[in-house]
Amino acid sequence: MSYHNPHTPPRKSATFDDHTLAEIRRAAATGIYDIRGAGTKRKVPHFDDLLFLGASISRYPLEGYREKCDTTVVLGSRFAKKPITLKTPITIAGMSFGALSGNAKEALGRGATIAGTSTTTGDGGMTDEERGHSQTLVYQYLPSRYGMNPRDLRRADAIEVVVGQGAKPGGGGMLLGQKISDRVANMRNLPKGIDQRSACRHPDWTGPDDLEIKIMELREITDWEKPIYVKVGGARPYYDTALAVKAGADVVVLDGMQGGTAATQDVFIENVGMPTLACIRPAVQALQDLGMHRKVQLIISGGIRSGADVAKALALGADAVAIGTAALVAIGDNDPKWEEEYQKLGTTAGAYDDWHEGKDPAGITTQDPELASRLDPIAAGRRLANYLKVMTLEAQTIARACGKNHLHNLEPEDLCALTMEAAAMAQIPLAGTNWYPGKGGI
């Protein structure tokens, strides 16, 4: 006979927690898996687990009011006739028209242009508004080929061949029927209102040799003018980076599992891929082993939120970063002013992730004309530009404190780690030591 002390709260399982139990019941009731947007919600080692050491006697800091700290970055200098020069190493990641409203895409273009950086089309093709409001526009070339045509390839300033995405490496995208409007259907050559699933791999290659042929085709179509990026999800970053370089990429974009998606299976988002922090050093090592570090540029994405994150990614060896979720928040995503409407959808501001349903109260992840009209692209663009400015200033402040006159002069030696996991992933010494797991000695 068991006895339970009425004064002791019942003990719940750590394995079968409330969320897990709710998911089991939902699956049993519906027979379908959960689809959502955004990135992983589990806690993984991240940039918060690293700190900058700063300068004191052994290092000489720069005076912010009179000593320059450069933030410019050149992307695509390996082969392209017209490499891209950006004022800040913070770019806007690919998010499609279809997943996002037209006003949201315009806002991203406006904000990026004010800040002197680039934005990216995403799946589904290029809109005239996006091209018109983006001073520097990267055209994504995905397995679906939706909206792809030689004219838009030539209109772009760079081309990003997407092999994988951080939220779903090895998986294709989704755009459900309620978001496939007349215009989206026309751009993608799809029937209106019918669910669309993008392929998980390109139809015309099975390996890196075919990727090399495809990159050569794109160079010939664009007269060797445009930088060619290759984007991969964080899975095997050393080999994927090395193979992208061997195939002829000018830039490698590496997306960790904190990177978001418009819609895919929750089980994919939470259980496939690697944390962004774990991806950077293997990719940098591949570039160094090939003698291509800083010659082929590395863009890191997935969970970048602040200038400190930017500075840490660059200190670990990246040339630039890309933001997606943070950019959407800057223009108005998950804004508490829509809390009452989020509640009606069964969620709350800060947790809304049913982007695939097309009911976003903020007018960002929707094709509903009434909802989309809530977002003023001019005002939203200014907010994004402000956010990019603050991030850049924050990164500069840290770089100056470390005695660096360019963000690219930050280095691993400027960092220490707070946890064993972060130390091992970033190959950065644990604070107060000169050791990290995997390094010999004490």
N, C-alpha and C positions, 0 to 999 in steps of 0.2 A: 504494500500500500504506500503510495507516494504522498508527500505532504508539501504543500505550497504555502509559503509564508505570505499572507495577504498584504504585508507591508513592503514586499519586494516586487518591483515592476516585472511583468512577464518579459522573458528574454526572447528577442527576435533573432533569427538566423542572419549571420553576415553573408552567407551564400545566397539564401533565399530572402533577400530584403524586399521592402514594399514594392519597389519598381519592378523587380524580377517577378514577383508574384502577380502583379498587375499585367505584365506582359504575357505570362503563361495563360492567364484568364482571357485576355484579349485574343490571343492566338487560338485558344480552344473555342471561343465564341464565333470567330470570323473565318478561320481557315486561311488567312492571308498574312503575309509578313508586314511589318511596319515600315512605311516609307516616310522620310523626312528630309529636310534640308539642314544646312549648317555643317559644322565639323564635329569631331569627337567631343563628348562631354565628360569623359573620364579624365581624371587627373593624371598627367604624365610629367616626367621631368621636362622642364622648360627653361626659358631664359631667366625666369625669376630665381633659379637655382645658381646663377652666376653673379658675381660682383666685380666691378672694376676696382683696381687698386689705387689709381690716382697717382699724383706726383707729390714728392716732398723734397728731401735732400738728394736722394739718389736719382730722381727724375725732375725735370724742369718744366713746370706748367706754362701755358701761354696765357697772356692777358687778353681777355675777351674783348675789351673795348679798343684794342689797338693792334692786335696780332691776328692775322687772317687764318681761318680754318676752312679750307676748300671742301665743297660738297659735290662737285661735278663728277659725272661718270660718263665714260664713252662705252657704248655697247655695239659690238659687231665689227670690231676693227681687224679681225683675222682675215676675212676674204671680201667683205662687202665694199663696194665702191663708195657707198654713202652710209657710214656708220652713224649711229644715233648719239647725240650729246644731250644729256639731261642735266638740269640744275641741281637735282637732288637724287640720291640713289634709292628713292622710294617710288615704286611704280604701282599702277593699278592692274590687278590680275584679271584674267579673262572671265567675264560673266556675260551670258548671252542675252540678246534681245529675244524674248520668249520666256526665259527664266525671269528676267527683269523687264519692267515696263520701259516704254520709249522715253518717258521723262527721266527715269532713273539712269538710263544709258547716257542721255544728254547731260545730266548733272555730273556724272563721272567724267565725261569729256571736258566739260567746262572747268571743273575743279582741277583736273590734271593739267590743263593748258595754263591756267593762272599760276600754278605752282611750278611750271616748267618741266613737267614729267610726262610719261606716256600712259595711255590706257590701252585696253586690249578687248577685242571683239567678243570672244567666247564663241560657242557653237552657234550655227544657224545663219551665218553671213554678216555682212556689213550694211548698216543703215546709212542713208545720206546724212541724217541728223548727227549720227555719231562721227562720221568722217568730217562733217562740217564744223563740229565743235571740239574736235581733238587735234591739237597741233601735231602731236606724234601718236600715231595709231598702229598698234601691232595686230596683225590679222591671224587669228588662230585657224590652223589647218588640222581638222580632227578626223577620226576614223569615219564618222558619219558622212562627211563631205557636204553636209547640208549648207546650201547657200554658196558653195564654193564656185568661183568662176575666175578666169584669168584677168578680167578687168579689175576686180577688186583686189586680187593679188598685187597688181601693178599700182593700185591707188594707195596701198598700205605703205607704211614706213619701215616695217619689218614683218617677217612671217614667223609664227610660232607653230612648229609641228608638235602636236600634242600626242604623246605616246601614253601618258598616264597622269592621274590626278591624285593628290594626297589623300583625299577622303575615300578613294576607291581605286587604288592601283590594281590593274587587272580587270576592272569592271567598266561597263559602258554607262552612259548617262540616261536620264529619263526626262521627258516633258509630257505631262499628262494632258489628256484631251481638252480639259477645261481651260488650258492656257494657249491652245493652238487656235488663235483667231484667224480671220481671213488673211490678215497681213503676214502673220507668222507662217501660216500654211503655204502662202504664195512664195515666201522667201525660201522655205525649206522643201518646196515641191511635195507637200504632204496633204492628205485630206484633213479638212477642218474638223476639230473636235475629237480626233482619234488619238489615243495614247501613242507616243513616239518613244522608242528605245534606241539609243545610239549604240553602234557596235563597240565592242571592247578592244578591237584591234583594227588596224588599217587593212583594207581589202586587197592591197596590191603589194604587200611585203610580209615576209615571215621571219625576218631577222635583220641584223645590222647591215648586211650587204645590200639588201633591198632599200633600207633607209638611206644609204649612201646614194643610191640611184635616184631616189625621190628628191633628196636635197639638191642633187645636180639638176634635175628637171626644174625645180623651183627657181634655181639660180638662172637657168637659161630663159625661163618665162619672164623673169624680171631683170634680164640683162646684167646680172651679177651686182645690181645696185643694193638690194635689200639685205640686211642682216637676217640670217636664218637661225632661229632659236629651236631647241629641242626641249620639250617639257616632259619630265618623268615624275611619277609618284615615288615617295620615299619607301623603297623596298630593298633594293640592292644598290645603294648609291655609288659605291666604288666602281662596279662593273658597268652600270648604266651610264655613268658619267664618262668613263673611258671609251665606251662604244659610241656614244654620241659624238665625242671628239674625233674618234677614228672615222666616223661617217661624214665629218666635215662641218659640224655645227660651229657657228660663231659664238653662240651663247647657250649655256645649259641652264634650264629652269628646274629647280628641285623643290617639290612640294611635299611637306611633311603631313602627318595624319591630322594635325590641328587645322589644316586647310579645309575650307567648307565646300559644299556642293549644293546645287539647287534641289536635287532629289535623288536619293538612292536608298537602299535598304539600311535600316539602323544597324543590323548585325554587321554589315560591311564597314560602316563608319567607325564602329567601336572596336572591331577585331581584326582589321586588315591594315597593314602599313606600319611605319615607324614614326616615333616622335620627331619633330623637326630638329630638335637638338642633336639627335643621334645621327642625322643624315649629313650634317655639314662637313665634319672632319674627314669622313671617308671620301666624299666628293672632292674636297680640296686635295687630299692625298693622291687621288687619281690624277688630277690636273698637274700636281707637282711631279709625280712619277713620269708623266709624259712631257714634262718641260713646258706646260701650257698654262700654268697658273698666271692669272692676270692677262694672258694672251687670248684665251677663251674665257669669257666672263661667266660668272656663276651668280644666278639670281635665286635667292632663297625665299620661300613662301610657306605659310602655314602657322597662324597664330601670332603674327606680328601686330603689336598693339601700340607701342610707344617708341620714342627716340632711343630709349635705353635698349629695347629689343633690336632696333636697327644697328646701333653701335656694337652690340654683342655679336650679331650675325656677321658684321663686317670684320670684327676683331678675329673671329674664327676662320676668316678667309673668303667670305662672300664679297662680291663686287656691288651688289644691290639687293634689294628685297622687293617683294610684291605683296600688296595687301588686298584682301577681298572683303571678308566679313567686317573688318574695321572700317573700311570705306563705306559700306552700306550703313553702318551705325552712324557714321559722320553725317550722311545725307538724310538720316531720319528713321532708319530701321529700328524696330522694337522701342519706339519712343513712348515713354509713360503717358504722354498726352492722349494716347489712344487706348489707355488701359481698359476703359469700359467695353470697348469693342473687342479687345483681346479676351476679356473675360467671357464674352458671348461665344467666342470660338473655343472656349474650354482651356484657355492658357492665360499667360500673363506677360506683361512687357519684360523683356530680358530672357524669356524662355520660348517665345514663339518661333517655331521652326517648320510649320506645315506650309512651306513655300510652294509646294507642288499643287496646293489646292486653289491658288489664285485668288485668295480672299484677304490678302494683306491690307489691314486698315491704313497703313502708312503709304500705300500706293506704289510700293517699290517692287515686290515680287508678285506682280499681277498683270493680267492683260485686260482687266475690267476697266473700261474707259472712265467710269465714275470714280472708282478708287484711284486710278492712275492720276486723275486730274488733281488729287489732293497734294501731290508733290510738285512744288514750284522748282523747276530745274535750275533757274538762275540763283535763287536763294540757297538751294541745296548745293549747287556748285561752289558757292562762296564758303559754305560751311566745310566742304571737303578741302578747299584750298587753305582755309585757316588751320585745319587739322594737320595737313601735310607740312605747313609752315612750322607749326609747333613741334612736330616730330623731328624735323630737320634741325631746328634750333636746339632741341634737347640732345640730339646726337652730337652736334657741334660742341655743346657745353661739356659733354663727357670727354670728347676727343681733346679739347683744350686742357682739361684737367689732367689728362694723361700725357700732355706735352706734344700733341700731334697737330701738324698744320694741314692735314688732309684726313678725311675719314678713313681713307684706304691705308693710312699709316698705323691704324690700330692693329694690334697683333695679339696672339694668344697670351703672350707674356704679361699683358695688361690685365688679365683676368685671374680670378680664383673661384673655386667651386664650394658650395655650401653642403652638398650631399655627395655620398659615394657614387650614386647613380649618375648624377650630372657630371661629376669628375671623370667617370669612366667614359660616358658618351661623348663629352666634349674634349676629352684628353687634356683637361685643365687641372692643375694641382689643387688638392683639397686645401681650403683656407688654413694658413698657418703651417703648411708643409710644402715640400717640393715633390710630392708624390701623388699619383692617381692610380686607380686600379688598372693593372695591366702593364704598368711601368716597373722596371726592376729597381731594386734598392729600397731604402726606407725613407 
